[in-house]
Amino acid sequence: MEFISEVKIEQIIQKYEETDNFEKDLNELKNENPLLLEFISEERLELLKKEEQSLLEFMTVVIYSATKSSINNIPKIKGLVLEEAEEKNYELWENAGKKSQKTAFDVYFDKYAQEDLLAFVEDSLQQDDENPVTTVGIELIAVTTKSIIDALHVCN
């Protein structure tokens, strides 16, 4: 898969400042790759607060749309690909995350082809007054979105 730059990601985010654009791309994702939306609404994610679920949905649409803008036809993602990526990413997070969240992200960044997409994930999960993401939320969203990026990368 072609490298997706920070510039491309920012263009997608700016496009979503108009609500209709986000809804349009969300509907495209539902039609083209419904398994991705099922993946982000599984039972294990019920631990997320409503705001965290919305953030995960937003991040998933940004990742998908940025990927789609780089390649015209994204094949349907298979559940097995997502499951394998998720299992690997949880293992990496748990082994590195015992030290710190930063260490866990450092492990993800090591020789990673889609560094800017991963930086988007990390930046989106920074805790502050405007973005009060819980520790559990950070882990679940980081692992889930990294798994989505991996699955899109494998399929392309």
C-alpha positions in Angstrom: 0.0 0.0 0.0 1.2 3.5 -0.8 2.4 5.6 2.1 -0.3 7.8 3.5 1.1 11.1 4.5 0.1 13.5 7.3 -0.9 16.0 4.6 -3.4 13.5 3.2 -4.8 12.7 6.7 -5.2 16.4 7.5 -7.0 16.9 4.2 -9.5 14.2 5.1 -10.0 15.7 8.6 -10.6 19.2 7.1 -13.1 17.7 4.7 -15.0 16.4 7.7 -15.5 19.9 9.2 -18.6 19.8 7.0 -20.8 17.2 8.7 -22.3 15.9 5.4 -18.9 14.8 4.2 -18.2 12.7 7.2 -21.7 11.1 7.0 -21.1 10.4 3.3 -17.8 8.7 3.9 -19.3 6.8 6.9 -22.1 5.4 4.6 -19.5 4.5 1.9 -17.6 2.5 4.5 -20.8 0.8 5.7 -21.5 -0.2 2.1 -18.0 -1.1 1.0 -16.5 -2.7 4.1 -19.2 -3.3 6.7 -16.9 -5.7 8.6 -14.8 -2.7 9.8 -17.8 -1.1 11.4 -18.8 -4.4 13.0 -15.3 -4.7 14.3 -15.5 -1.3 16.1 -18.8 -2.1 17.6 -18.0 -5.6 19.1 -18.9 -6.4 22.7 -15.3 -6.0 23.9 -15.6 -2.3 23.1 -18.6 -1.8 25.3 -16.1 -0.6 27.9 -15.7 2.6 25.9 -17.5 5.7 27.0 -19.9 7.2 24.4 -17.3 9.9 23.5 -14.6 7.2 23.0 -16.9 5.2 20.8 -17.5 8.3 18.7 -13.8 9.0 18.5 -13.1 5.4 17.4 -15.7 5.7 14.7 -14.3 9.0 13.5 -10.7 7.6 13.5 -11.9 4.5 11.6 -13.5 6.6 8.9 -10.4 8.9 8.6 -8.1 5.9 8.3 -10.4 4.2 5.7 -10.9 7.4 3.7 -7.2 8.2 3.7 -6.4 4.7 2.5 -9.1 4.9 -0.1 -7.7 8.1 -1.5 -4.4 6.4 -2.0 -5.8 3.3 -3.7 -9.0 3.4 -5.6 -10.4 0.0 -4.8 -10.1 -1.4 -1.3 -11.0 -5.1 -1.2 -13.4 -6.3 1.5 -11.5 -7.0 4.7 -11.8 -10.5 6.0 -12.5 -11.2 9.6 -9.5 -13.5 10.0 -7.1 -10.8 8.9 -8.6 -8.4 11.5 -8.5 -11.0 14.2 -4.9 -12.0 13.6 -3.8 -8.3 13.5 -5.7 -7.6 16.7 -4.2 -10.6 18.5 -0.7 -9.5 17.5 -1.3 -5.9 18.4 -2.8 -6.8 21.9 0.3 -8.9 22.6 2.6 -6.1 21.6 0.7 -3.6 23.6 0.5 -5.8 26.7 4.2 -6.6 26.6 5.3 -3.0 26.1 2.4 -1.3 27.8 3.4 -2.6 31.2 6.1 0.1 31.1 4.1 3.0 29.7 1.7 4.0 27.0 4.5 5.8 25.2 6.6 2.6 25.2 3.6 0.7 23.7 3.3 3.2 20.9 7.1 3.1 20.4 6.8 -0.7 19.8 4.1 0.0 17.2 6.2 2.6 15.4 9.2 0.3 15.1 9.8 -0.1 11.3 6.1 0.6 10.6 5.2 1.4 7.0 2.2 3.6 7.8 3.9 5.8 10.4 1.7 8.9 9.7 -1.5 7.0 10.2 -0.2 5.6 13.4 0.9 9.1 14.5 -2.7 10.2 13.8 -3.9 7.5 16.2 -1.4 8.4 18.9 -2.2 12.1 18.6 -5.9 11.5 18.7 -5.5 9.6 22.0 -3.6 12.3 23.8 -5.4 13.0 27.1 -6.4 16.6 27.8 -9.4 18.6 28.9 -11.0 18.5 25.5 -10.2 14.8 25.0 -10.7 12.9 28.3 -9.9 9.4 27.0 -9.6 6.8 29.8 -6.6 4.5 30.1 -8.8 1.6 29.1 -10.1 3.6 26.1 -6.6 4.4 24.9 -5.6 0.8 24.9 -8.8 -0.4 23.2 -8.8 2.3 20.6 -5.1 2.1 19.9 -5.2 -1.7 19.4 -8.4 -1.6 17.3 -7.2 1.2 15.0 -3.7 -0.3 14.6 -5.4 -3.6 13.6 -7.6 -1.8 11.0 -4.5 -0.1 9.5 -2.7 -3.5 9.5 -5.7 -5.2 7.8 -6.0 -2.5 5.1 -2.2 -2.7 4.5 -2.3 -6.5 4.2 -5.2 -6.5 1.8 -3.5 -4.0 -0.5 
